[in-house]
Structures are given as C-alpha cells and as structure tokens.
Amino acid sequence: MSGPPQPPPTGRPDPTGRPDSTDRPHRTGRPDSTDRPHRTGRPEPAGRPEPAGRPDPAGRPDPAGRPDPAGRPHHTGRPGPAGPVHRGPAVLSAAPRVVVLGGSGFVGRHVCAAFAAAGHDVVSVARRAVTGLPGVHGVSLDLLAAPEPALAGLLRDLAPCVVVNTTGAVWDVSARQMTDVNVRLVRRVVAAVGALPEPARLVHLGSVHEYGPVPRGTTLDEHSPPRPATVYGRTKLLGSRTVLNASANGRPAGVVLRVANAVGPGLPRGSLLGRVAEQLSAAADRGTAAELRLAPLRARRDFVDVRDITEAVLAAAQRPVAGRVFNLGRGQAVDVRRMVDDLIAASGIPARVVEEGGEAARSAGVEWQRVDHAAAREALGWVPRRPLQESLRALWEATRAGRGPTSRAS
C-alpha cells in the first residue's frame, strides 16, 4: 500500500508565523483597548496564555481580544439525518474563545479546564455534553454522524481563535471506527477550521504510536521516520499528515503534538492502567484482594501526565509554531509492569497479577518507547513536571471519587 505524502520537515519555518511587517491594524476593526502596539513575534511563556488577548494563528498574541457580536445567537448545528444538535448555554464573552473538540473525553476535559483557568472562553463540542467544569460551555454534537456542514457552521458562528482536536478512537473500537475518527473526522475538522473567515490556530493531538516499533534503546525525535505497525498508529499518522499538509498550504495554521502514553485522573477503563484502577476499586468495595488478569507486561513505554499535556497544548496555541510536530513525553522508557505495581501500591489494595493472552491491538509489537522532548522544550518552553507516582495517585483518587475512568478517550 502506497504511503500518504510526507509532511514538511519539522524544522521548516511556518509561513504563517512570520512577524507582520506591514503593521496593518487588527482585522476585527475594533480599537485595541489596551493602547498597546500589536506584538509581532515575541513568544509568550509556555502554558501561560494572555487572558485578555486573542492568540493570532501565527502565534502573535493580540491584546485586543475579539468579543462575540452582541446579540448574535450561537449556531449549534442543524438537524439532519443523525438527529438534532442540542443547543448549549449562550456563549457571549469578550474573552478569547477556544473550541475543544472531544471536550468531554479524558484529555479533552483537562484541556477545557486548563484554558478556562487561563481566562479563555471555552466551548466543548462533543457527543456527550461536558459537565462539572466551571467556565466551560458545552455543545452536544456527534462530529461524525452530524451533516458535514454542521461543524463548519458551528465554528463559523463561534468564531474561535484556537481549535483543539482531542478526539481519537483508541480503546475498545474497531479498525473502521479508528479510520472514521482518526482520519475522516480530522479531514472534516481541517476543512472547517481552514474555511473560517478569521484564521484560527488548530492544535491536533497525535500519538507516539505513529512511529511504530523501534529497537530497544532508541530515542524517538521528530525526525524519526514514522513506520506504524498497527491500525491505530497508521490512522493517527494519516490524521497528523492531514493537518501538516494543510498547514503547509497556508490554512489552517496547524500544529501536531505527538503524545506519549497519557496517565492521570480520569484515564479511560479501556486502557491498561484505567482497567487496573477499576478492578482495584471493585476489590476495595468488596473488601477483598484483587486478582488482575492482564496481557503480558513485557514492554517499556514513555508515560506522561495528562495535566502536563494540557500545558503543552496551551503553549502550542500561542507560540509561532504552525506547521511543526512536537513529541510530548518524559524521555524515559518505563517498565509497564512497574507502572502496574506502583498503581497497586498507591491503592493500598492487596492484589495478585496474572499475565495471560496477547497484546493489545494498539501496541502490538511495540516493545520500547522513549521520546525526546527537546524540541518542545526549546519551542514551547515545555517540560513534563509531574512524577509518575503523582500521576498514579491522582488516577487512583479520581477512580475512587467516581470521576473516572471513563470508557473511551473521546
């Protein structure tokens, strides 16, 4: 099978990220309420969005912000063959707006919360309405089943400055579902964001599984050739290339974050550690020891806290990094069995581990993963801050509190 076109070199400057040499006024037509000149390229500190400003797609913060036109009702999609799109609460704010696709999922919820805490007007668009997140508005829309113009119309009316795509089919899904979500939906998102009257930055979450199997001892950087060996890896790679190719052509200004194995509060039960947390919690409820029957735990993988991932997303939404790929991981290949044992220790529940059966479809044949995050450190000012023991404790506490794990990531 012939491969898709290769993405541009990851170090290639972004044509949309050049400073504006014309000093042209802000395109919204509204005066800058701060009376500050439009800054044209000075990067902001990683993970600290300017709450009063509207990030420019090329990475330039705009201190003016863009309020929503007063009184204009917000489009929440048109009824179609897939059923009506449910209207969320009114979204009228002068704060810079961020739309998070898949905002009710594992990573999406954390991304929504982080942008809201940074002062943004956040709208989650997902099949399930997001709940329990202060400052986050929810729009219920099945992004695949809805008529194709629904997403484009919704984004046009919401007029975001940033769109974050956290959708993804990972666990407990078929190959066809992976293709639908990881490829077909991404094409729809790219087309909708690229057609916006006012350009918006697109931050797309890819996966280190796009690289495929590598020899033990290898460190993966953004120049490592992607050779995925699973349906999941292949479909995620096609989605990432869709974003990069569109960005190379000018619209939308997109950036891809290839995320290592995420862990932390709310991890879905379809994942290995999410399933272990659920079984330990069930044993705690019964007052008995747990017997954990798991696939062989031979691999060494790079893990990263989901809350660290959100900090990279915030930085990528503002820095002049369109058209680039960044690996997000701790730079450590950790024994998967050790992660299971540490989660058991964090729970305090006596448990017996039985390894049996075959490997999970997502990671079959991937015995080793370790990523180099030097590019993210240099361009985004990002480093992973949370130790894995803290991530596992947070996963266990959230599981016992009933905030997870959920069944799927999006």
C-alpha positions as CSV (number, residue, x, y, z in Angstrom):
1,M,0.0,0.0,0.0
2,S,1.5,3.3,-1.0
3,G,2.0,5.8,1.8
4,P,0.4,9.2,2.0
5,P,2.5,12.3,1.2
6,Q,5.2,13.1,3.7
7,P,4.8,16.1,6.0
8,P,7.1,19.1,5.6
9,P,10.3,18.9,7.6
10,T,9.5,19.6,11.2
11,G,12.1,22.4,11.5
12,R,10.7,24.3,8.4
13,P,9.7,27.8,9.3
14,D,5.9,28.4,9.3
15,P,4.9,30.8,6.5
16,T,2.0,31.9,8.7
17,G,4.3,32.5,11.7
18,R,6.4,35.4,10.2
19,P,6.1,38.7,12.0
20,D,3.7,41.2,10.4
21,S,6.0,43.7,8.7
22,T,3.2,45.8,7.4
23,D,1.9,47.0,10.8
24,R,-1.6,46.6,9.5
25,P,-4.4,47.2,12.0
26,H,-6.1,44.3,13.8
27,R,-8.6,42.8,11.4
28,T,-11.5,42.8,13.8
29,G,-11.8,46.6,13.1
30,R,-12.0,47.3,16.8
31,P,-9.5,49.5,18.6
32,D,-7.1,47.9,21.0
33,S,-8.5,48.6,24.4
34,T,-5.0,48.4,26.0
35,D,-3.5,51.0,23.6
36,R,-0.5,48.7,23.2
37,P,1.1,48.1,19.8
38,H,0.3,44.8,18.1
39,R,3.2,42.5,19.1
40,T,4.5,40.6,16.2
41,G,6.5,37.6,17.3
42,R,7.6,37.8,20.9
43,P,6.8,34.4,22.4
44,E,4.7,34.2,25.5
45,P,5.8,32.0,28.4
46,A,4.8,28.4,27.9
47,G,1.4,27.4,29.3
48,R,0.5,31.0,30.3
49,P,-2.0,32.3,27.8
50,E,-2.6,36.1,28.0
51,P,-6.1,36.1,29.4
52,A,-7.0,39.4,27.8
53,G,-5.7,38.6,24.4
54,R,-6.7,36.7,21.3
55,P,-3.8,34.5,20.1
56,D,-3.1,35.0,16.5
57,P,-3.0,31.8,14.4
58,A,0.7,32.6,13.6
59,G,1.5,32.8,17.3
60,R,1.2,36.5,17.9
61,P,-0.9,37.4,20.9
62,D,-3.5,40.1,20.2
63,P,-4.2,42.1,23.3
64,A,-7.5,43.4,21.9
65,G,-9.5,40.2,22.1
66,R,-12.4,39.6,19.9
67,P,-15.8,39.9,21.5
68,D,-18.7,38.0,20.0
69,P,-21.1,40.2,18.0
70,A,-23.6,41.4,20.5
71,G,-26.9,39.5,20.5
72,R,-26.0,37.1,17.7
73,P,-27.4,33.7,18.6
74,H,-24.8,30.9,18.5
75,H,-25.2,28.2,15.9
76,T,-25.3,24.7,17.4
77,G,-25.7,22.7,14.2
78,R,-28.7,21.9,12.0
79,P,-31.0,19.0,12.4
80,G,-30.0,16.3,10.0
81,P,-30.2,12.5,9.4
82,A,-28.2,11.9,12.5
83,G,-30.8,13.8,14.7
84,P,-30.8,17.3,16.2
85,V,-27.8,19.0,17.6
86,H,-28.6,20.1,21.1
87,R,-28.2,23.7,22.0
88,G,-25.9,24.5,24.8
89,P,-25.9,27.6,27.0
90,A,-25.5,31.0,25.5
91,V,-21.8,31.8,24.8
92,L,-21.3,35.6,24.8
93,S,-17.9,36.8,26.0
94,A,-15.2,39.2,25.2
95,A,-12.5,36.7,26.3
96,P,-10.5,34.9,23.6
97,R,-12.5,31.8,22.5
98,V,-11.2,28.3,22.4
99,V,-13.2,25.4,21.0
100,V,-12.2,21.9,22.2
101,L,-13.4,19.1,20.0
102,G,-13.9,15.9,22.1
103,G,-14.0,18.1,25.3
104,S,-15.9,15.5,27.3
105,G,-13.2,12.9,26.9
106,F,-10.2,12.1,29.0
107,V,-7.7,14.6,27.6
108,G,-10.4,17.0,26.4
109,R,-11.8,17.6,29.8
110,H,-8.3,18.5,31.1
111,V,-7.7,20.8,28.1
112,C,-11.0,22.6,28.7
113,A,-10.3,23.1,32.3
114,A,-6.8,24.5,31.6
115,F,-7.9,27.0,29.1
116,A,-10.8,28.1,31.3
117,A,-8.4,28.6,34.2
118,A,-6.2,30.7,32.0
119,G,-9.1,33.1,31.3
120,H,-10.4,31.9,27.9
121,D,-14.0,31.5,26.9
122,V,-14.1,27.7,26.3
123,V,-16.6,25.8,24.3
124,S,-16.6,22.0,24.4
125,V,-18.0,20.2,21.3
126,A,-18.6,16.5,21.8
127,R,-21.2,13.8,21.5
128,R,-21.7,13.9,25.3
129,A,-22.3,17.3,26.9
130,V,-19.5,18.3,29.2
131,T,-20.5,18.8,32.8
132,G,-18.8,19.8,36.0
133,L,-16.2,22.2,34.5
134,P,-16.6,25.8,35.7
135,G,-16.3,28.3,32.9
136,V,-16.8,25.7,30.1
137,H,-19.8,25.8,27.8
138,G,-21.0,22.6,26.2
139,V,-22.4,21.9,22.7
140,S,-23.6,18.4,22.1
141,L,-22.8,17.3,18.6
142,D,-21.8,14.0,17.2
143,L,-19.0,15.2,15.0
144,L,-19.1,12.1,12.7
145,A,-22.8,11.5,12.4
146,A,-23.9,15.1,12.0
147,P,-24.2,16.5,8.5
148,E,-20.8,17.7,7.2
149,P,-21.8,21.4,7.2
150,A,-22.8,21.3,10.8
151,L,-19.2,21.6,12.2
152,A,-18.3,24.3,9.7
153,G,-21.4,26.3,10.6
154,L,-20.8,25.9,14.3
155,L,-17.2,27.1,14.2
156,R,-18.2,29.9,11.9
157,D,-20.7,31.2,14.4
158,L,-18.5,30.6,17.5
159,A,-15.5,32.4,15.7
160,P,-12.7,30.8,17.8
161,C,-9.2,31.9,17.8
162,V,-8.0,28.4,18.7
163,V,-9.5,24.9,17.9
164,V,-8.0,21.9,19.8
165,N,-8.8,18.5,18.4
166,T,-8.6,16.0,21.2
167,T,-10.9,13.4,19.5
168,G,-9.5,10.0,18.9
169,A,-10.5,6.3,18.7
170,V,-8.1,4.3,20.8
171,W,-9.6,1.6,23.0
172,D,-12.4,-0.9,22.5
173,V,-13.1,0.2,18.9
174,S,-12.9,-1.5,15.5
175,A,-10.5,-0.7,12.7
176,R,-13.3,1.0,10.9
177,Q,-14.1,3.2,13.9
178,M,-10.4,4.2,14.1
179,T,-10.4,5.2,10.5
180,D,-13.6,7.2,10.9
181,V,-12.4,9.2,13.9
182,N,-8.6,9.4,13.4
183,V,-8.7,10.1,9.6
184,R,-12.1,11.0,8.2
185,L,-13.1,13.3,11.1
186,V,-9.7,15.0,11.1
187,R,-10.2,15.9,7.4
188,R,-13.6,17.4,8.3
189,V,-12.0,19.4,11.1
190,V,-9.2,20.7,8.9
191,A,-11.7,21.8,6.2
192,A,-13.9,23.5,8.7
193,V,-11.1,25.4,10.5
194,G,-9.4,26.3,7.2
195,A,-12.7,27.9,5.9
196,L,-13.1,30.2,8.9
197,P,-13.3,33.9,7.8
198,E,-10.9,34.8,10.6
199,P,-7.9,32.4,10.8
200,A,-7.6,30.2,13.8
201,R,-4.8,28.0,15.2
202,L,-5.5,24.3,15.1
203,V,-3.8,22.2,17.7
204,H,-4.1,18.5,16.9
205,L,-3.2,15.7,19.3
206,G,-1.4,12.9,17.6
207,S,0.4,9.9,19.1
208,V,3.9,8.5,19.5
209,H,2.4,5.2,18.2
210,E,2.7,6.9,14.8
211,Y,6.4,6.0,14.9
212,G,5.8,2.3,15.2
213,P,8.2,-0.3,16.6
214,V,11.8,0.7,17.2
215,P,14.8,-1.2,18.6
216,R,15.3,-1.1,22.4
217,G,17.5,1.8,23.4
218,T,16.2,4.1,20.6
219,T,15.2,7.6,21.4
220,L,12.5,9.0,19.1
221,D,12.6,12.6,18.0
222,E,10.6,14.5,15.4
223,H,12.9,13.4,12.6
224,S,12.5,9.7,13.3
225,P,10.7,8.1,10.3
226,P,7.2,7.0,11.1
227,R,6.5,3.3,10.4
228,P,3.4,2.4,12.3
229,A,2.6,-1.3,12.6
230,T,-0.9,-1.1,13.9
231,V,-4.2,0.2,12.6
232,Y,-4.2,2.8,15.4
233,G,-0.7,4.0,14.6
234,R,-1.5,4.2,10.8
235,T,-4.7,6.1,11.2
236,K,-3.2,8.5,13.7
237,L,-0.4,9.2,11.3
238,L,-2.8,9.9,8.4
239,G,-4.7,12.3,10.6
240,S,-1.5,14.1,11.6
241,R,-0.3,14.4,8.0
242,T,-3.7,15.8,7.0
243,V,-3.1,18.7,9.5
244,L,0.5,19.2,8.5
245,N,-0.2,19.2,4.7
246,A,-3.0,21.7,5.1
247,S,-0.8,24.0,7.3
248,A,2.0,23.8,4.6
249,N,-0.6,25.1,2.2
250,G,-1.5,28.1,4.4
251,R,-4.8,27.2,6.0
252,P,-5.3,26.3,8.8
253,A,-2.2,27.1,10.8
254,G,-1.9,23.8,12.5
255,V,0.5,22.1,14.9
256,V,0.7,18.4,15.8
257,L,1.5,17.2,19.3
258,R,2.6,13.5,19.3
259,V,1.6,12.4,22.8
260,A,3.2,9.5,24.7
261,N,1.1,7.2,26.8
262,A,-1.1,9.6,28.9
263,V,-1.8,8.8,32.5
264,G,-3.6,10.7,35.3
265,P,-7.0,11.3,36.7
266,G,-9.9,10.1,34.5
267,L,-7.9,7.6,32.5
268,P,-10.4,5.5,30.5
269,R,-11.1,2.0,31.7
270,G,-10.2,0.7,28.2
271,S,-6.6,1.5,28.9
272,L,-4.3,-0.9,30.8
273,L,-3.9,1.3,33.9
274,G,-7.5,2.5,33.8
275,R,-8.7,-1.1,33.8
276,V,-6.3,-1.9,36.7
277,A,-7.6,1.1,38.7
278,E,-11.2,0.0,38.1
279,Q,-10.5,-3.6,39.2
280,L,-8.7,-2.4,42.3
281,S,-11.6,-0.1,43.2
282,A,-14.1,-3.0,42.8
283,A,-11.9,-5.1,45.2
284,A,-11.9,-2.2,47.7
285,D,-15.7,-2.1,47.5
286,R,-15.9,-5.9,48.2
287,G,-13.3,-5.7,50.9
288,T,-11.2,-8.4,49.2
289,A,-7.9,-8.8,47.5
290,A,-7.8,-8.2,43.7
291,E,-6.8,-10.7,41.0
292,L,-5.7,-8.8,38.0
293,R,-5.6,-10.8,34.7
294,L,-3.7,-8.8,32.2
295,A,-2.0,-9.1,28.9
296,P,1.8,-9.7,29.0
297,L,3.6,-6.8,30.6
298,R,6.9,-7.0,28.8
299,A,7.1,-3.6,27.2
300,R,8.8,-0.4,28.3
301,R,6.9,2.7,27.4
302,D,7.2,6.5,27.8
303,F,4.4,7.9,30.0
304,V,3.3,11.5,30.6
305,D,0.8,13.1,32.9
306,V,-2.3,14.4,31.1
307,R,-2.0,17.6,33.0
308,D,1.4,18.1,31.6
309,I,0.0,17.5,28.2
310,T,-2.5,20.4,28.7
311,E,0.3,22.8,29.4
312,A,1.9,21.9,26.1
313,V,-1.4,22.5,24.3
314,L,-1.7,26.0,25.8
315,A,1.8,26.8,24.7
316,A,1.2,25.4,21.2
317,A,-1.9,27.6,20.9
318,Q,0.1,30.7,21.2
319,R,3.7,30.2,20.1
320,P,4.7,30.7,16.4
321,V,5.0,27.0,15.7
322,A,2.4,26.3,13.0
323,G,3.4,23.5,10.6
324,R,5.5,21.7,13.2
325,V,5.4,18.4,15.1
326,F,6.4,18.1,18.8
327,N,6.8,14.9,20.8
328,L,5.4,15.0,24.3
329,G,6.8,12.5,26.8
330,R,9.1,12.3,29.8
331,G,12.0,10.9,27.9
332,Q,12.0,7.7,30.0
333,A,11.2,4.1,28.9
334,V,9.4,2.8,32.0
335,D,8.6,-0.9,32.6
336,V,4.9,-1.4,32.2
337,R,4.8,-4.0,35.0
338,R,6.4,-1.4,37.3
339,M,3.6,1.0,36.5
340,V,1.0,-1.6,37.4
341,D,2.8,-2.5,40.6
342,D,3.1,1.3,41.5
343,L,-0.6,1.7,40.9
344,I,-1.4,-1.2,43.2
345,A,0.9,0.3,45.8
346,A,-0.9,3.7,45.5
347,S,-4.2,2.0,46.1
348,G,-3.2,0.0,49.1
349,I,-5.2,-2.9,47.9
350,P,-3.6,-6.4,48.0
351,A,-3.5,-7.8,44.5
352,R,-2.2,-10.7,42.5
353,V,-1.2,-10.1,38.9
354,V,-1.7,-12.8,36.3
355,E,-0.2,-12.2,32.9
356,E,-2.0,-14.1,30.1
357,G,-3.2,-13.8,26.5
358,G,-1.9,-11.5,23.8
359,E,-1.0,-7.8,23.5
360,A,-3.5,-5.0,23.0
361,A,-4.2,-4.1,19.3
362,R,-3.0,-0.5,19.8
363,S,0.5,-1.5,20.9
364,A,1.2,-5.0,19.5
365,G,4.8,-5.3,18.6
366,V,5.8,-2.0,20.3
367,E,8.1,-3.2,23.0
368,W,10.0,0.0,23.5
369,Q,9.1,3.7,23.5
370,R,11.2,6.7,24.6
371,V,10.7,10.1,23.1
372,D,13.0,13.1,23.0
373,H,11.0,16.3,24.0
374,A,13.9,18.7,23.4
375,A,12.0,20.4,20.5
376,A,9.0,21.1,22.7
377,R,11.3,22.4,25.4
378,E,13.0,24.8,23.0
379,A,10.0,26.0,21.0
380,L,7.2,25.7,23.6
381,G,9.1,26.2,26.8
382,W,7.6,22.9,27.9
383,V,8.9,20.2,30.2
384,P,6.9,17.4,32.0
385,R,6.7,18.4,35.6
386,R,4.7,15.7,37.4
387,P,6.4,12.5,38.6
388,L,4.6,9.3,37.5
389,Q,3.9,8.3,41.2
390,E,1.8,11.5,41.5
391,S,0.0,10.7,38.2
392,L,-0.9,7.2,39.5
393,R,-2.0,8.5,42.9
394,A,-4.3,11.0,41.1
395,L,-5.7,8.3,38.9
396,W,-6.5,6.1,41.9
397,E,-8.1,9.0,43.8
398,A,-10.2,10.0,40.9
399,T,-11.3,6.4,40.4
400,R,-12.4,6.1,44.0
401,A,-14.1,9.5,43.8
402,G,-16.2,8.3,40.8
403,R,-14.6,10.8,38.3
404,G,-13.2,8.0,36.1
405,P,-12.1,6.0,34.5
406,T,-14.5,6.6,31.5
407,S,-15.0,4.0,28.8
408,R,-13.3,5.9,26.0
409,A,-11.0,8.8,25.4
410,S,-13.4,10.8,23.3
